[in-house]
Amino acid sequence: MTNYLLAGDLESLRVQNFTLQATLWVGAIVFSYMARHNGFGVSKLVLFAPVRI
């Protein structure tokens, strides 16, 4: 559910070409967002110490 809220917020704010950063457990949420929304608006993705999925 979190990535749906993120996608809706980004779309309503018209945010584009941003860098998405994540650490540890949040990396799984970011990975899910990228997969479900084809990386909508993301120009760069940075994962610090991601947890193995």
C-alpha positions in Angstrom: 0.0 0.0 0.0 2.9 2.4 0.7 4.1 2.5 -2.8 0.6 3.3 -4.1 0.5 6.3 -1.8 3.9 7.4 -2.9 3.0 7.1 -6.6 -0.3 9.1 -6.1 1.5 11.8 -4.1 4.3 12.2 -6.7 1.8 12.4 -9.6 -0.5 14.9 -7.8 2.6 17.1 -7.0 3.8 16.7 -10.6 7.3 15.7 -9.3 9.6 14.5 -12.1 13.2 13.6 -12.6 14.0 13.1 -8.9 16.6 10.9 -7.2 15.1 8.2 -5.0 17.3 7.0 -2.1 16.7 4.2 0.3 18.5 2.2 3.0 17.9 -1.2 4.5 14.2 -2.3 4.7 12.9 0.7 2.7 14.9 -0.7 -0.2 12.2 -3.3 -0.7 9.5 -0.7 -0.8 11.5 1.3 -3.4 12.1 -1.8 -5.5 8.4 -2.6 -5.4 7.5 1.0 -6.5 10.0 0.9 -9.4 8.6 -2.4 -10.5 4.9 -1.5 -10.3 5.1 2.0 -11.7 7.9 1.6 -14.2 10.1 4.1 -12.2 7.6 6.9 -12.8 9.5 10.2 -12.3 12.7 8.6 -11.1 15.8 9.7 -12.9 18.3 8.1 -10.4 18.0 5.2 -7.9 20.4 4.9 -5.0 20.2 1.8 -2.6 22.4 1.9 0.4 22.9 -1.5 2.0 19.7 -3.0 0.7 18.3 -6.0 2.4 18.3 -9.2 0.4 14.8 -9.9 -1.0 
